[in-house]
Amino acid sequence: MTLPTLDDPFYYLNNFHTVLDWIGARYRDLLSADERAFIDDFSALPQASRALLVRMIMRKGTLFRASKLNYAEIGPMPEAVLPLIDAGWVDAEPELSLEQLFALSTKAEIMTALMPAPAPSDRALKKADLLETLKPMYDEARRFDAWFADSGDGVYELTLMAMCDRFRLMFFGNLRQDWTEFVLADLGIYRYERVEFSAASRAFQQRADIDAYLHLHRCRERFEAGEPLIELLDAVPAAFDDNPWLEARRAKLLFQLGQHCERSGELASALTLYADCTHPGARIRRLRVLERSGRFDAALALAREVERSPESDAETQHLQRILPRLHRKLGLPGLPRQQPAAVERIDLRLSRPTGPISVEGAVRKHLDEPHAPVHYVENALINSLFGLLCWEAIFAPLPGAFFHPFHSGPADLSRPDFYRRRAALFDACLARLDTHDYQTVIRDIFMAKQGIQSPFVHWGIVDEDLLEQALACFPREHLKLWFARLLWDIKANRAGLPDLIQFCPEKKTYRMIEVKGPGDRLQDNQLRWLDFCAEHGMPVTVCYVQWARATEDSST
């Protein structure tokens, strides 16, 4: 698909037509009669009217002051808006609540129209306080000209925003992305991998799934707005047994509601929510609530279930902390303490940096040597090497993975079956590590895909020099182990890797260095990576830093 350039003043209108054409070609069978009519009728409007409508769609909210709808390429707004009013897509006389009026007006306008003789104390009020002052006096909605009789201005309301949000959802497969994706791509700020699309490349297969997604989104908005939990729980739908994607979104909402109940002390509700929730971590949260509630026998039974089939390394890590406590509380024999793998430790006492240098930067500078350069990479380097070697598998055009031109990665990246669906492709990529072919593949992809969005490759950090040092010094056996662990739990294991890497190109060796400043402690995902590296004989170090007094020298 050829995207328009910003040299065209109607670039945004062209982009919107692209979306409508895309939806019309791929989702016609899922569209309502009103939606099909809009797509058909929109193209018949004058260009200025179409452009004005799209400008309104792409702005925040649905209410607009007429005086703020001025665009040079559109021309006179009163002429452009008339066809939109006739079509029923714009309301020229919406009734506005006091809150809506405040959002559209300045404090001076409000004071002049609604408080013609304000007291000195009223003039000093902030706009939000002024709203609270006026609420008891103005509790009915009115048209703009009834609020501001002599303003000479007006307000237009966009009446089809819900339809446009549905179109945006159908195109992107989420409500996180918006129309700016086109502009960023047009400007070359973001570049995306070109993936082959078929007629079946779409996020939704039935209209009920779109409705369910929007319903879950509204539930999340109501929760974030602070709506009473009892009302919200009634709105949460039952499990989506035939749609793992929607069920994952529902499970995440239940998990957030469960956390809210925990914080509020509503432990019985939290248990109910976690028991109905498949979101990662819900089982451990349920276990913690049972323990907090004093239900130690039930907690131990659930702990044994977790022990038999842990969902992740993180769940096992939490269980190792909980089980000994449960044994003590139930008077059971103590459990042998799990000893972490031995990790080398170094302690540095450094001069506190005077400029904007992080503790990691200070350690990097202290340890860096010409024959043993140190790089700040954190999660970037190993993830990038994985993303380069496995580029073909990551961007494979599987059903449900890619359905529009603006994917930085597959839509199912965080789903439990991500690797399983691509097992043969990933296995073929990792098999290259058994030969010298892997280095050529990584170099070729690094050059060919430079700057293209990827969920793994950090172009701003990994340059050619760092890449070559990594290929020279990382043993292929270590790469294979790291990559396999990433695939075991992509969401959890993409983070937690050590901050620094030190290479010795002459000896073809390396060491990973996790940096901890004064008072800092290792996080759970960092501990898991450290244990993994130490267990497999990978050179890893934890560097603890203290700041020296002004009279001291930096020392090891």
Secondary structure, 3 states (H helix, E strand, C coil): CCCCCCCCCCHHHHHHHHHHHHHHHHCHHHCCHHHHHHHHHHCCCCHHHHHHHHHHHCCCCCEEEHHHCCCCCCCCHHHHHHHHHHHCCEECCCEECHHHHHHHCCHHHHHHHHCCCCCHHHHCCCHHHHHHHHCCCCCCCEEHHHHCCCCCCCEEEECCHHHHHHHHHHHHCCCCCCCHHHHHHHCCCCECCCCCCCCCCCCCCCHHHHHHHHHHHHHHHHHHCCCCHHHHHHHCCCCCCCCHHHHHHHHHHHHHHHHHHHHHCCHHHHHHHHHCCCCCCHHHHHHHHHHHCCCHHHHHHHHHHHHHCCCCHHHHHHHHHHHHHHHHHCCCCCCCCCCCCCCEEEEEEEECCCCCCCHHHHHHHHHCECCECEEECCCHHHHHHHHHHCHHHHCCCCCCCCCCCCCCCCCCCCCCCHHHHCHHHHHHHHHHHHCCHHHHHHHHHHHHCCCECCCCCCCCCCCHHHHHHHHHHCCHHHHHHHHHHHHHCHHHHCCCCCCEEEEECCCCEEEEEEEECCCCCCCHHHHHHHHHHHHCCCCEEEEEEEEECCCCCCEC
